[in-house]
Amino acid sequence: MKEGLARARELILSHRRFVILEHEKPDGDCVGSSLALALALEKWGKQALIVSDDPHPVIYDFLPGQEHFTRTGYLGLADFHADVAIFLDCGEPERCGRALPFAQKAKYWVNIDHHVSNTKFGDAVLVDPSAAATGEILWYLFGELGVNIDARIAVCLYVAVLTDTGSFRYENTTPRALRMAADLIEKGARPQEISELVYEAKPLSSVMLLGEALQTLEIHAGGKIACVSVTREMMKKVAATSEDTEGIITYPRSIQGVMVAVQFREADEGVHVSFRTRRAVDASRIAETFGGGGHPRAAGALIKGKTLPEVKTLVLEEVRRVLEQNPDLVVKA
Protein backbone atom coordinates (compact mmCIF):
# COMPACT_ATOMS: atom_id res chain seq x y z
CA MET A 1 0.00 0.00 0.00
CA LYS A 2 3.06 2.28 0.27
CA GLU A 3 3.08 3.02 -3.46
CA GLY A 4 -0.62 3.90 -3.34
CA LEU A 5 -0.04 6.11 -0.31
CA ALA A 6 2.70 8.06 -2.07
CA ARG A 7 0.58 8.51 -5.18
CA ALA A 8 -2.49 9.56 -3.16
CA ARG A 9 -0.38 12.10 -1.28
CA GLU A 10 0.85 13.53 -4.57
CA LEU A 11 -2.65 13.81 -6.04
CA ILE A 12 -4.12 15.36 -2.89
CA LEU A 13 -1.40 17.94 -2.46
CA SER A 14 -1.26 18.96 -6.13
CA HIS A 15 -4.99 19.39 -6.83
CA ARG A 16 -7.75 21.54 -5.40
CA ARG A 17 -11.17 20.12 -6.28
CA PHE A 18 -12.27 16.65 -5.16
CA VAL A 19 -15.40 14.58 -5.52
CA ILE A 20 -15.89 11.77 -2.98
CA LEU A 21 -17.94 8.79 -4.16
CA GLU A 22 -19.82 6.44 -1.81
CA HIS A 23 -21.28 3.03 -2.51
CA GLU A 24 -25.02 2.60 -2.89
CA LYS A 25 -26.88 2.43 0.44
CA PRO A 26 -23.94 3.82 2.44
CA ASP A 27 -23.32 2.33 5.88
CA GLY A 28 -21.60 3.76 8.94
CA ASP A 29 -18.08 3.13 7.69
CA CYS A 30 -18.84 4.70 4.32
CA VAL A 31 -20.62 7.73 5.77
CA GLY A 32 -18.11 8.34 8.56
CA SER A 33 -15.16 7.95 6.20
CA SER A 34 -16.61 10.28 3.57
CA LEU A 35 -17.38 13.05 6.03
CA ALA A 36 -13.99 12.69 7.73
CA LEU A 37 -12.19 12.94 4.39
CA ALA A 38 -14.21 15.97 3.30
CA LEU A 39 -13.39 17.72 6.58
CA ALA A 40 -9.70 16.86 6.21
CA LEU A 41 -9.61 18.18 2.64
CA GLU A 42 -11.28 21.34 3.89
CA LYS A 43 -8.45 21.74 6.41
CA TRP A 44 -5.99 21.60 3.51
CA GLY A 45 -7.85 24.41 1.78
CA LYS A 46 -9.36 22.08 -0.82
CA GLN A 47 -12.90 21.94 -2.20
CA ALA A 48 -14.60 18.62 -1.52
CA LEU A 49 -18.05 17.37 -2.44
CA ILE A 50 -19.53 14.01 -1.45
CA VAL A 51 -21.94 12.66 -4.07
CA SER A 52 -24.11 9.64 -3.30
CA ASP A 53 -26.85 7.84 -5.18
CA ASP A 54 -28.66 7.20 -1.90
CA PRO A 55 -29.34 9.28 1.22
CA HIS A 56 -27.32 8.83 4.38
CA PRO A 57 -29.20 6.89 7.08
CA VAL A 58 -30.81 9.40 9.43
CA ILE A 59 -28.99 7.94 12.45
CA TYR A 60 -25.83 9.57 11.10
CA ASP A 61 -27.34 13.05 10.83
CA PHE A 62 -25.45 14.07 13.99
CA LEU A 63 -22.08 13.70 12.26
CA PRO A 64 -20.30 16.92 11.27
CA GLY A 65 -19.47 17.79 7.68
CA GLN A 66 -22.97 17.33 6.25
CA GLU A 67 -22.57 20.55 4.26
CA HIS A 68 -20.22 18.64 1.95
CA PHE A 69 -22.87 16.03 1.07
CA THR A 70 -25.30 15.93 -1.84
CA ARG A 71 -27.18 13.34 -3.84
CA THR A 72 -27.49 12.56 -7.50
CA GLY A 73 -30.50 14.37 -8.87
CA TYR A 74 -29.78 17.46 -6.79
CA LEU A 75 -26.63 18.32 -8.73
CA GLY A 76 -25.94 18.44 -12.46
CA LEU A 77 -22.71 17.21 -14.01
CA ALA A 78 -21.95 20.76 -15.09
CA ASP A 79 -22.33 22.10 -11.53
CA PHE A 80 -19.11 20.66 -10.08
CA HIS A 81 -16.01 19.58 -11.94
CA ALA A 82 -13.43 17.74 -9.83
CA ASP A 83 -9.75 17.23 -10.56
CA VAL A 84 -9.66 14.03 -8.51
CA ALA A 85 -12.36 11.48 -7.69
CA ILE A 86 -11.92 9.52 -4.47
CA PHE A 87 -13.84 6.25 -4.14
CA LEU A 88 -14.42 5.22 -0.52
CA ASP A 89 -15.44 1.72 0.61
CA CYS A 90 -16.22 0.73 -3.01
CA GLY A 91 -15.04 -2.63 -4.31
CA GLU A 92 -15.60 -1.48 -7.89
CA PRO A 93 -16.59 1.82 -9.55
CA GLU A 94 -20.06 0.59 -10.51
CA ARG A 95 -21.01 0.35 -6.83
CA CYS A 96 -21.45 4.13 -6.90
CA GLY A 97 -24.50 3.76 -9.12
CA ARG A 98 -25.65 6.97 -10.76
CA ALA A 99 -22.92 8.97 -9.02
CA LEU A 100 -20.25 7.40 -11.23
CA PRO A 101 -20.46 10.06 -14.02
CA PHE A 102 -19.14 12.66 -11.55
CA ALA A 103 -15.99 10.57 -11.21
CA GLN A 104 -15.71 9.99 -14.94
CA LYS A 105 -15.28 13.74 -15.43
CA ALA A 106 -12.25 13.77 -13.11
CA LYS A 107 -8.74 13.25 -14.44
CA TYR A 108 -7.53 11.02 -11.61
CA TRP A 109 -9.09 8.33 -9.43
CA VAL A 110 -8.09 7.37 -5.88
CA ASN A 111 -9.37 4.05 -4.52
CA ILE A 112 -9.50 3.67 -0.71
CA ASP A 113 -11.11 0.49 0.58
CA HIS A 114 -10.76 -2.56 2.83
CA HIS A 115 -12.88 -5.10 0.92
CA VAL A 116 -10.95 -8.21 -0.10
CA SER A 117 -13.00 -8.26 -3.33
CA ASN A 118 -11.79 -4.79 -4.42
CA THR A 119 -10.78 -4.79 -8.09
CA LYS A 120 -7.78 -2.47 -7.46
CA PHE A 121 -8.96 0.18 -9.92
CA GLY A 122 -7.71 3.76 -10.05
CA ASP A 123 -4.53 5.81 -10.32
CA ALA A 124 -3.79 5.53 -6.59
CA VAL A 125 -4.86 2.35 -4.80
CA LEU A 126 -5.00 2.19 -1.01
CA VAL A 127 -6.67 -1.16 -0.38
CA ASP A 128 -5.96 -3.03 2.84
CA PRO A 129 -8.21 -6.03 3.60
CA SER A 130 -6.62 -6.33 7.03
CA ALA A 131 -8.04 -2.94 8.05
CA ALA A 132 -11.11 -3.10 10.27
CA ALA A 133 -12.78 -0.33 8.28
CA THR A 134 -12.09 2.06 5.44
CA GLY A 135 -12.01 4.69 8.17
CA GLU A 136 -8.95 2.94 9.61
CA ILE A 137 -7.08 3.43 6.33
CA LEU A 138 -8.00 7.13 6.39
CA TRP A 139 -6.78 7.40 9.99
CA TYR A 140 -3.44 5.99 8.87
CA LEU A 141 -3.39 8.23 5.78
CA PHE A 142 -4.11 11.34 7.85
CA GLY A 143 -1.26 10.42 10.17
CA GLU A 144 1.14 10.03 7.26
CA LEU A 145 0.06 13.35 5.76
CA GLY A 146 0.26 15.22 9.06
CA VAL A 147 -3.45 16.03 9.26
CA ASN A 148 -4.51 17.47 12.59
CA ILE A 149 -7.43 15.24 13.53
CA ASP A 150 -9.79 17.49 15.45
CA ALA A 151 -12.92 16.44 17.37
CA ARG A 152 -15.14 16.67 14.27
CA ILE A 153 -12.96 14.33 12.21
CA ALA A 154 -12.45 12.06 15.23
CA VAL A 155 -16.21 11.54 15.66
CA CYS A 156 -16.62 10.58 12.00
CA LEU A 157 -13.72 8.12 12.02
CA TYR A 158 -14.88 6.62 15.33
CA VAL A 159 -18.31 5.89 13.83
CA ALA A 160 -16.60 4.25 10.85
CA VAL A 161 -14.62 1.78 12.95
CA LEU A 162 -17.35 1.33 15.59
CA THR A 163 -19.99 0.22 13.10
CA ASP A 164 -17.80 -1.99 10.92
CA THR A 165 -16.49 -3.91 13.95
CA GLY A 166 -19.97 -4.34 15.41
CA SER A 167 -19.09 -2.20 18.43
CA PHE A 168 -15.70 -3.93 18.61
CA ARG A 169 -17.28 -7.39 18.80
CA TYR A 170 -16.37 -8.87 15.41
CA GLU A 171 -13.14 -10.68 14.60
CA ASN A 172 -11.85 -7.67 12.63
CA THR A 173 -11.42 -5.93 16.00
CA THR A 174 -7.63 -5.88 15.88
CA PRO A 175 -5.12 -4.22 18.21
CA ARG A 176 -4.67 -1.54 15.53
CA ALA A 177 -8.41 -0.86 15.44
CA LEU A 178 -8.49 -0.47 19.23
CA ARG A 179 -5.45 1.80 19.16
CA MET A 180 -7.24 3.88 16.54
CA ALA A 181 -10.34 4.09 18.73
CA ALA A 182 -8.26 5.15 21.74
CA ASP A 183 -6.53 7.83 19.69
CA LEU A 184 -9.86 9.18 18.43
CA ILE A 185 -11.28 9.27 21.96
CA GLU A 186 -8.26 11.29 23.06
CA LYS A 187 -8.99 13.67 20.18
CA GLY A 188 -12.59 14.28 21.17
CA ALA A 189 -14.82 11.32 20.19
CA ARG A 190 -17.23 10.44 23.02
CA PRO A 191 -17.99 6.68 23.01
CA GLN A 192 -21.13 6.68 25.16
CA GLU A 193 -22.72 9.59 23.33
CA ILE A 194 -21.91 8.13 19.90
CA SER A 195 -23.15 4.64 20.82
CA GLU A 196 -26.45 6.03 22.06
CA LEU A 197 -26.98 8.04 18.88
CA VAL A 198 -26.08 5.14 16.58
CA TYR A 199 -27.66 2.19 18.41
CA GLU A 200 -30.21 3.52 20.88
CA ALA A 201 -32.19 6.07 18.91
CA LYS A 202 -34.23 3.80 16.65
CA PRO A 203 -37.57 4.97 15.25
CA LEU A 204 -40.67 3.04 16.31
CA SER A 205 -41.03 1.68 12.76
CA SER A 206 -37.67 -0.06 13.11
CA VAL A 207 -38.68 -1.93 16.25
CA MET A 208 -42.07 -2.85 14.79
CA LEU A 209 -40.44 -4.16 11.62
CA LEU A 210 -38.10 -6.31 13.70
CA GLY A 211 -41.15 -7.90 15.33
CA GLU A 212 -42.67 -8.64 11.93
CA ALA A 213 -39.43 -10.11 10.55
CA LEU A 214 -38.77 -12.38 13.52
CA GLN A 215 -42.13 -14.06 12.93
CA THR A 216 -40.67 -15.39 9.65
CA LEU A 217 -37.65 -16.97 11.36
CA GLU A 218 -36.71 -20.38 9.92
CA ILE A 219 -34.01 -22.83 10.96
CA HIS A 220 -32.38 -25.17 8.43
CA ALA A 221 -29.52 -27.66 8.11
CA GLY A 222 -29.83 -29.01 11.61
CA GLY A 223 -29.64 -25.57 13.17
CA LYS A 224 -26.67 -24.25 11.17
CA ILE A 225 -28.73 -21.90 8.99
CA ALA A 226 -31.21 -19.30 10.20
CA CYS A 227 -33.10 -16.93 7.93
CA VAL A 228 -35.66 -14.13 8.14
CA SER A 229 -37.63 -12.32 5.47
CA VAL A 230 -38.84 -8.74 5.08
CA THR A 231 -41.63 -8.26 2.55
CA ARG A 232 -43.08 -5.15 0.96
CA GLU A 233 -46.28 -5.78 2.89
CA MET A 234 -44.41 -5.70 6.22
CA MET A 235 -42.66 -2.47 5.27
CA LYS A 236 -45.94 -0.87 4.31
CA LYS A 237 -47.74 -2.13 7.43
CA VAL A 238 -45.35 -0.41 9.84
CA ALA A 239 -44.41 2.51 7.53
CA ALA A 240 -40.79 1.34 7.47
CA THR A 241 -37.93 2.37 5.20
CA SER A 242 -34.94 0.34 4.04
CA GLU A 243 -32.95 1.90 6.91
CA ASP A 244 -35.23 0.14 9.36
CA THR A 245 -33.98 -3.26 8.17
CA GLU A 246 -30.48 -2.57 9.49
CA GLY A 247 -29.55 -4.84 12.35
CA ILE A 248 -32.35 -7.38 11.91
CA ILE A 249 -29.94 -10.03 10.68
CA THR A 250 -27.96 -9.95 13.92
CA TYR A 251 -30.85 -11.73 15.67
CA PRO A 252 -30.83 -14.98 13.63
CA ARG A 253 -27.02 -14.90 13.70
CA SER A 254 -27.07 -14.77 17.51
CA ILE A 255 -28.84 -18.14 17.80
CA GLN A 256 -26.62 -20.80 19.32
CA GLY A 257 -25.30 -23.21 16.68
CA VAL A 258 -26.07 -21.01 13.68
CA MET A 259 -23.19 -20.79 11.19
CA VAL A 260 -24.93 -18.74 8.50
CA ALA A 261 -27.68 -16.15 8.95
CA VAL A 262 -29.54 -14.89 5.89
CA GLN A 263 -31.93 -11.98 5.50
CA PHE A 264 -34.17 -11.58 2.45
CA ARG A 265 -35.74 -8.22 1.66
CA GLU A 266 -38.18 -7.48 -1.14
CA ALA A 267 -37.62 -4.25 -3.06
CA ASP A 268 -38.68 -2.77 -6.37
CA GLU A 269 -35.27 -3.50 -7.91
CA GLY A 270 -35.18 -7.13 -6.78
CA VAL A 271 -34.52 -9.13 -3.62
CA HIS A 272 -31.71 -7.96 -1.36
CA VAL A 273 -29.93 -10.82 0.38
CA SER A 274 -27.67 -10.26 3.39
CA PHE A 275 -25.32 -12.87 4.86
CA ARG A 276 -23.70 -13.01 8.29
CA THR A 277 -21.49 -15.96 9.16
CA ARG A 278 -19.36 -17.48 11.85
CA ARG A 279 -15.59 -17.74 11.55
CA ALA A 280 -15.44 -20.93 9.49
CA VAL A 281 -17.72 -19.75 6.65
CA ASP A 282 -16.81 -17.03 4.12
CA ALA A 283 -19.88 -14.87 3.53
CA SER A 284 -18.25 -12.98 0.65
CA ARG A 285 -17.75 -16.21 -1.32
CA ILE A 286 -21.44 -17.06 -0.97
CA ALA A 287 -22.48 -13.55 -1.99
CA GLU A 288 -20.17 -13.61 -5.03
CA THR A 289 -22.11 -16.64 -6.30
CA PHE A 290 -25.07 -14.29 -6.73
CA GLY A 291 -23.13 -11.34 -8.13
CA GLY A 292 -22.57 -9.66 -4.78
CA GLY A 293 -19.65 -9.31 -2.40
CA GLY A 294 -18.48 -7.96 0.90
CA HIS A 295 -16.45 -9.22 3.83
CA PRO A 296 -15.72 -12.76 5.07
CA ARG A 297 -18.33 -12.43 7.84
CA ALA A 298 -20.74 -9.89 6.32
CA ALA A 299 -21.76 -9.73 2.68
CA GLY A 300 -24.73 -9.18 0.43
CA ALA A 301 -26.19 -9.42 -3.05
CA LEU A 302 -29.10 -8.13 -5.10
CA ILE A 303 -30.93 -10.78 -7.11
CA LYS A 304 -33.15 -9.47 -9.87
CA GLY A 305 -35.92 -11.07 -11.89
CA LYS A 306 -37.03 -13.57 -9.25
CA THR A 307 -39.65 -13.60 -6.52
CA LEU A 308 -38.71 -13.75 -2.87
CA PRO A 309 -39.70 -17.45 -2.55
CA GLU A 310 -37.61 -18.28 -5.64
CA VAL A 311 -34.60 -16.38 -4.28
CA LYS A 312 -35.01 -18.00 -0.89
CA THR A 313 -34.96 -21.49 -2.38
CA LEU A 314 -31.96 -20.68 -4.57
CA VAL A 315 -29.91 -19.10 -1.80
CA LEU A 316 -30.64 -21.69 0.87
CA GLU A 317 -29.65 -24.45 -1.54
CA GLU A 318 -26.29 -22.74 -2.09
CA VAL A 319 -25.71 -22.20 1.63
CA ARG A 320 -26.55 -25.85 2.32
CA ARG A 321 -24.06 -26.87 -0.39
CA VAL A 322 -21.33 -24.80 1.24
CA LEU A 323 -22.01 -26.32 4.63
CA GLU A 324 -22.15 -29.85 3.22
CA GLN A 325 -18.64 -29.36 1.89
CA ASN A 326 -17.60 -28.77 5.51
CA PRO A 327 -19.71 -31.25 7.49
CA ASP A 328 -17.63 -30.89 10.66
CA LEU A 329 -18.23 -27.15 11.09
CA VAL A 330 -18.81 -26.14 14.66
CA VAL A 331 -19.43 -22.78 16.25
CA LYS A 332 -16.12 -21.33 17.44
CA ALA A 333 -15.84 -18.84 20.25
Buried (B, 14 or more C-beta within 10 A) or exposed (E): BEEBBEBBBEBBEEBBBBBBBBBBBBBBBBBBBBBBBBBBBBBEEBBBBBBBBBEBBEBBEBBBBBEBBBBBEEBEEEEBEBBBBBBBBBBBBEBBBBBBEBBEBBEBBBBBBBBBBBBEBBBBBBBBEEBBBBBBBBBBBBEEBEBEBBEBBBBBBBBBBBBBBBEBEBEBBBEBBBEBBEBBBEBBBBBEEBBEBBEEEBBEBBEBBBEBBEEBEEBBBEEBBBBBBBBEEBBEEBEBBBBBBBEBBEBBBEEEEBBBBBBBBBBEEBBBBBBBBBEBBBBBBBBBBBEBBBBBBBBBBBBEEEEBEEBBEBBBEEBBEBBEEEEEBEBEE
